[in-house]
Amino acid sequence: MRMLKNCFVGQINNFIAHRCSFGNKETSYTALAEFDAFCARHYPYEQILTKELAIGNNVHQLAVKANALGFIDAPKLDTEMRE
């Protein structure tokens, strides 16, 4: 298992182990590793998954994607925001 850093480590590891018991690969959960890094960096002492934390993570993922592309894909962003 990968080394996670935030206070949700137990729940994330349990979720990954549960999914892997059904044959999923641990490497398919990179989004959880990114979520872990985001929480550790921005909310190091948070012990409850709040709406603010979840929205902050979503906005961060969108910003990372826009930075990597060099632009904001407005139609795709609109679709992702509605999901």
MARROMAR-878253 format. One record per residue: residue in three letters; x, z, y of N, C-alpha, C in turn. Coordinates in steps of 0.001 Angstrom, whole numbers, plus 500000, padded with zeros to 6 digits. Each point is the difference from the previous one (the first is absolute). Layout:
<fizas>
alaXZYXZYXZY
...
</fizas>
This chain:
<fizas>
met500824500000498809499176500000501191500867500000501252
arg499505499336501017500738499949501255499911501350500703
met500972500255500859500036501255500743499125499866501243
leu498943500772500039499107500003501150500338501207500872
lys499557499962501259500467500987500963498919500839500664
asn498751499591499986499011500741500790499266501031499160
cys499059500692500629499293501071499302498956499486499014
phe499772498704499965499052499427499047500689499532498719
val501258500408499804500806499533498871499295500236498668
gly499487501204499803499345500322498728498831499077499703
gln499146499793500987498835499142499804500407498549499771
ile500990499511500756500437498610499837500617499802498623
asn500889500932499586500621499872498682498970500074498877
asn499028500886500138498944500096498987499186498706499927
phe499698499423501159499243498750500032500783498877499328
ile501297499893500339500829498939499409500113500197498496
ala500231501239499553500107500273498561498688499649499288
his498884500345500611498691499688499417499821498488499860
arg500317499255501064499859498540499956500970499378498997
cys501218500542499916500985499478499042499555500254498561
ser499240501070499767499513500286498648499025498924499517
phe499474499201500924499125498881499655500762498686499910
gly501340500075500123500825498811499865500463499378501296
asn499614500570501133500485499481501282501463500375500186
lys500709499186500746501417500278500254500149500853501244
glu500938500939499933500248500879501147500402499207501233
thr500699498896499808500468499203501129498867499321500752
ser498788499995499435498877499361500678499395500902501082
tyr500574501171500225499460500944500968500920500178501202
thr500573498902500470500901500071501152499265500447501261
ala498717499691500112499233500428501177499959501528500083
leu499956500668498851500008501463500013501351500536500460
ala501075499313499635501329500412500476500095499821501511
glu499419498913500506499984499778501448499146501057500702
phe498868500346499397499139501054500541500746501330500026
asp500722500290498920500789501219499918501032500065501122
ala500731498906500200501021499960501048499373500180501378
phe498845499359500227499293500137501276499599501456500237
cys499425500633498988499574501396500142501191500918500244
ala501076499787499265501183500840500162500592499859501400
arg499961498793500540500582499739501310499105500497501142
his498696499745499917499099500273501122499163501272499855
tyr499759500440498778499164501181499759500670500885498945
pro501213500496500259500749500703498954499357501294499504
tyr499149500625500794499411501278499593498514499903499684
glu499458498799500035498570499815499723499730500272498523
gln499001500801499710499665500323498616498646499464499587
ile499278499438500949498676499446499725499995498543500450
leu499505499136499141499905498589500352498835499837500969
thr500328499761501255498987499892501040499730498535500329
lys498898499779500684499661498657500466501082499489500950
glu500521500869500865501050499619500944501241499508499256
leu500389500706498949501175499620499230499784498644499326
ala498839499789499410499707498732499324499974498834500987
ile499354500193501149499949498940501015501399499733500546
gly500768501052500228501370499834500476500838499183499037
asn499844500251498713500726499226498989499574498541500020
asn498706499742500125499508498615500051500548499252501216
val499982500647501156500522499380501216501496499733499844
his500709500948499398501433499824499771500264498790499096
gln499235499858498934500173498850499095499745498685500727
leu498977499966500851499719498788500771501134499679500968
ala500552501019500633501111499786500931501241499500499281
val500282500542498825501152499544499209499822498537499620
lys498792499636499580499725498612499611500141499065501202
ala499454500389501143500087499166501206501454499844500435
asn500769501057499897501409499929500376500772499075499064
ala499698500065498705500691499144499029499659498528500222
leu498743499722500339499571498618500223500418499486501379
gly500162500907500932500335499611501367498775499686500835
phe498826500168499432498751499765500732498873500722499272
ile498866500098500651498815500601499385499065498877499575
asp499685499974498733499064499020499450498591500555500245
ala499404499648501139498725500592500431498866499827498985
pro499781498810499427498917499884499020500219500888498772
lys501238500066499514500289500832498843499861501471500354
leu500457500378501196499866501375500458498530500391500070
asp499165499116500528498567500263500097499405500219498611
thr500384499170499045499500500127498628500435501317499384
glu501273500366500174500519501238499429499354501222500643
met499712499927501277499381501137500684498571500207499527
arg499322498951499582498611500123499533499916500523498572
glu501096499893499236499990500445498590500103501472499857
</fizas>
